Amino acid sequence: MGLAFDSAESRVSAEMERQHEIRNLKETVGALREALEKQKAGTASEVAQAVAEAHNEIRDLKATISEMRSELERRKAAGEEAVQKVHAQAAEEGRQLQSSVQALRDQLERERASHAEAEQLQQRKHRDETAELERIIQTLRGELEASRAKK
């Protein structure tokens, strides 16, 4: 009976050993699952943090882009305003120059008319003086001839 007892005892001992080994394996699996869950949670937390940081960066970049667009539009508007101002100044300067040219033309025309009138007056005066001098010469010749004839 010793052999049967040994064999039954060794089977029980082997069974206990297997159950102990199964318990150890289950504990190891549990510990590994727990570690894996912690790692997943840590990874999920890191991913969530990275996503949040990426969203923050995207929001900041969008804000920067918006500010840059606004600045670009402001500068474009200022440039267009400056161009319009230059065009307006050039147009006003052109109008002033045209006005000055017309005023000078009018003044020149008045002076030409005045000079032409003065020249005509001078010519008329010269003709009148010449005619008067010719009449005086004729009168003096007549008187001179009459005085010579009396002598």
C-alpha positions in Angstrom: 0.0 0.0 0.0 2.9 2.2 0.4 3.3 2.5 -3.4 -0.3 3.3 -3.9 -0.1 5.8 -1.2 3.0 7.3 -2.7 1.4 7.4 -6.1 -1.8 9.0 -4.7 0.3 11.4 -2.7 2.5 12.2 -5.6 -0.7 12.8 -7.7 -2.1 15.1 -5.1 1.2 16.8 -4.7 1.5 17.2 -8.5 -2.1 18.4 -8.6 -1.4 20.9 -5.9 1.7 21.9 -7.7 -0.3 22.4 -10.9 -2.9 24.4 -9.1 -0.2 26.5 -7.5 1.4 27.0 -10.9 -2.0 27.9 -12.4 -2.6 30.4 -9.6 0.8 31.9 -10.1 0.1 32.1 -13.9 -3.3 33.7 -13.2 -1.7 36.2 -10.9 1.0 36.9 -13.4 -1.6 37.3 -16.2 -3.6 39.6 -13.8 -0.5 41.6 -13.0 0.4 41.8 -16.7 -3.2 42.9 -17.5 -3.0 45.5 -14.8 0.4 46.7 -16.1 -1.0 46.7 -19.7 -4.1 48.7 -18.5 -1.9 51.2 -16.7 0.3 51.5 -19.8 -2.8 52.0 -22.0 -4.1 54.6 -19.6 -0.7 56.3 -19.5 -0.5 56.1 -23.3 -4.1 57.3 -23.6 -3.2 60.2 -21.2 -0.1 61.0 -23.2 -2.1 60.9 -26.5 -4.8 63.1 -25.0 -2.2 65.5 -23.8 -0.5 65.5 -27.2 -3.8 66.1 -28.9 -4.7 68.9 -26.5 -1.3 70.5 -27.1 -1.7 70.1 -30.8 -5.2 71.7 -30.6 -3.7 74.6 -28.6 -0.9 75.0 -31.1 -3.5 74.9 -34.0 -5.6 77.5 -32.1 -2.6 79.7 -31.6 -1.5 79.3 -35.3 -5.1 80.1 -36.4 -5.0 83.2 -34.2 -1.6 84.2 -35.6 -2.9 83.7 -39.2 -5.9 85.8 -38.4 -3.8 88.6 -37.0 -1.4 88.4 -40.0 -4.4 88.5 -42.4 -5.8 91.5 -40.6 -2.4 93.2 -40.7 -2.0 92.4 -44.3 -5.5 93.8 -45.1 -4.8 96.9 -43.1 -1.5 97.5 -44.9 -3.2 96.8 -48.2 -5.9 99.3 -47.4 -3.3 101.8 -46.3 -1.3 101.3 -49.5 -4.5 101.7 -51.6 -5.3 104.8 -49.6 -1.8 106.2 -50.2 -2.1 105.5 -53.9 -5.5 107.2 -54.1 -4.0 110.1 -52.2 -1.1 110.4 -54.6 -3.6 110.2 -57.6 -5.8 112.9 -56.0 -2.7 115.1 -55.4 -1.5 114.5 -59.0 -4.9 115.3 -60.4 -5.2 118.5 -58.2 -1.7 119.5 -59.3 -2.6 118.9 -62.9 -5.7 121.0 -62.5 -3.7 123.8 -60.9 -1.1 123.6 -63.7 -3.8 123.7 -66.3 -5.4 126.7 -64.5 -2.0 128.4 -64.4 -1.3 127.7 -68.1 -4.8 129.1 -69.0 -4.2 132.2 -66.8 -0.8 132.8 -68.5 -2.4 132.3 -71.9 -5.1 134.8 -71.1 -2.6 137.3 -69.7 -0.4 136.8 -72.8 -3.4 137.3 -75.1 -4.4 140.5 -73.2 -0.8 141.8 -73.4 -0.7 141.0 -77.2 -4.0 142.8 -77.6 -2.7 145.7 -75.5 0.5 145.8 -77.5 -1.3 145.5 -80.8 -3.6 148.4 -79.8 -0.6 150.4 -78.6 1.2 149.7 -81.9 -1.9 150.7 -83.9 -2.2 153.9 -81.9 1.5 154.6 -82.4 1.2 154.0 -86.1 -1.9 156.2 -86.3 -0.1 158.9 -84.3 3.0 158.5 -86.6 0.8 158.8 -89.7 -1.0 161.8 -88.2 2.3 163.5 -87.3 3.7 162.7 -90.8 0.6 164.1 -92.4 0.7 167.1 -90.2 4.4 167.6 -91.0 3.7 167.2 -94.7 0.9 169.9 -94.5 3.3 172.2 -92.6 6.0 171.5 -95.2 3.5 172.3 -98.0 2.3 175.4 -96.2 5.9 176.6 -95.6 6.8 175.8 -99.3 3.8 177.8 -100.4 4.7 180.7 -98.2 8.4 180.4 -99.3 7.4 180.5 -102.9 5.0 183.3 -102.3 7.7 185.2 -100.6 10.2 184.6 -103.4 7.7 185.6 -105.9 7.2 188.9 -104.2 10.7 189.7 -104.3 
